[in-house]
Amino acid sequence: MTPQQEQLLQLAKAKMPYGKYEGRFLIDLPEYYLLWLKNNRLPQGKLGEQILLIYEIKLNGLEPLIRKLQK
């Protein structure tokens, strides 16, 4: 498995660890919330990177790619 494939698998299983959407998969977060995090309170480290990736995936209509990996 390539590093990119591993990253996508981790992204498909990643959950929000805190806040209003605690426990939800990142892919299930509303786009407006992802945008707000991106512009105001993007977490440091891996979670911040994952949030940016999820935002880009949603923006480009690639959600089905992540949903397939969740199964």
C-alpha positions in Angstrom: 0.0 0.0 0.0 1.4 3.4 -0.9 1.6 6.3 1.6 -1.1 8.1 -0.3 -3.5 5.1 0.0 -2.7 4.8 3.7 -3.4 8.5 4.2 -6.8 8.2 2.5 -7.7 5.2 4.7 -6.8 7.1 7.8 -8.8 10.1 6.5 -11.8 7.9 5.9 -11.7 6.7 9.6 -10.8 10.0 11.2 -13.2 11.5 13.7 -13.6 14.9 15.2 -12.1 14.7 18.7 -13.8 17.7 20.3 -16.5 20.3 20.0 -20.0 20.4 18.6 -19.3 17.6 16.2 -17.2 15.4 18.5 -17.2 11.7 17.4 -18.4 12.4 13.9 -16.3 11.3 10.9 -14.5 14.3 9.4 -16.1 13.6 6.0 -19.5 14.1 7.7 -18.7 17.6 9.0 -20.6 20.3 7.3 -18.7 22.3 4.7 -19.4 25.6 6.4 -17.8 24.3 9.6 -14.7 23.1 7.7 -14.4 26.5 6.1 -14.8 28.2 9.5 -12.1 26.0 11.0 -9.8 26.6 8.0 -10.2 30.4 8.3 -10.4 30.8 12.1 -9.2 27.9 14.3 -7.4 25.3 12.3 -5.9 22.8 14.7 -2.1 22.2 14.5 -0.6 18.9 13.4 -2.3 15.9 11.8 -5.9 16.9 12.6 -5.4 20.3 10.9 -3.9 18.6 7.8 -6.9 16.1 7.7 -9.4 18.9 8.0 -7.8 20.8 5.0 -7.8 17.6 3.0 -11.5 16.9 3.8 -12.4 20.4 2.9 -10.6 20.1 -0.5 -12.2 16.7 -1.1 -15.7 18.1 -0.5 -15.0 21.2 -2.5 -14.1 19.1 -5.5 -17.0 16.6 -5.2 -14.8 13.7 -4.2 -16.8 12.6 -1.1 -17.8 9.2 -2.7 -14.1 8.3 -2.8 -13.9 8.5 1.0 -17.3 6.9 1.5 -16.2 3.8 -0.4 -13.1 3.5 1.9 -15.3 3.7 5.0 -17.1 0.4 4.1 
